[in-house]
């Protein structure tokens, strides 16, 4: 049913935007609390926070017909951020090593992993909806 699909996409859109905003807020908080002094990592945390806010807003205001690409880009951005965290926890990233017990590392892992799942699901459902509603010639 179209109404159920629209409701599901709305929930995915709102949850995805919330998770993206939470990811951005975590990066901005850590940047403000000392990461701004780290070479390379500091500016990247600030950039992540700003881009994350812009993507969360884009998820909220994009018309349904353009939602698939926005959700896909946001899912890829979130996956990249999650990948960077894994690198910093294992091999290090730009000379910086993070520790699993550091403040906000575990919540960040949860937020970003959930974000990848929700945003990927949103992108797939939005592209699927767009494909189904394409006019036939």
C-alpha positions, 0 to 999 in steps of 0.5 A, spaced: 500 500 500 502 506 498 500 510 504 504 504 508 510 505 504 510 513 505 509 512 512 515 508 512 519 512 508 517 518 513 520 514 519 526 512 515 527 519 513 526 522 520 530 517 524 536 518 518 536 525 519 536 524 527 542 519 526 546 524 522 545 530 526 547 526 532 553 524 528 555 531 527 553 533 534 558 528 537 564 530 532 562 538 533 563 537 541 569 533 540 572 538 536 570 544 541 573 540 547 580 539 544 580 535 537 581 542 534 588 542 536 590 536 533 593 536 526 589 534 520 584 530 525 581 537 528 579 540 521 576 533 519 572 533 525 569 540 524 568 538 517 564 532 519 560 536 523 558 541 518 557 537 513 553 532 517 548 538 519 547 540 512 546 532 510 541 532 516 537 538 513 537 535 506 534 529 508 528 533 511 527 538 506 528 534 499 522 532 495 520 525 495 523 524 488 530 527 490 530 523 496 534 517 494 540 520 491 541 524 498 540 518 502 545 514 498 550 520 499 548 521 506 549 513 507 556 513 504 558 519 508 556 516 514 559 509 512 566 513 511 566 516 517 565 509 521 570 507 517 575 512 519 573 511 526 575 503 525 582 505 522 583 510 528 581 504 533 586 499 529 592 502 525 591 509 526 589 515 522 593 521 520 598 519 526 592 519 531 590 513 534 583 512 538 581 508 544 575 504 544 574 506 552 575 514 550 569 518 551 563 517 546 567 512 542 562 507 543 556 511 542 559 514 536 560 506 533 552 505 535 550 512 532 554 511 525 552 503 524 545 505 525 545 510 521 548 506 515 543 501 516 537 506 516 540 511 510 541 505 506 534 502 507 532 509 506 536 510 499 533 503 497 526 504 498 526 511 495 530 509 489 525 503 489 519 508 489 521 512 484 522 507 479 515 504 481 512 511 479 516 512 473 511 514 467 511 508 462 511 510 455 
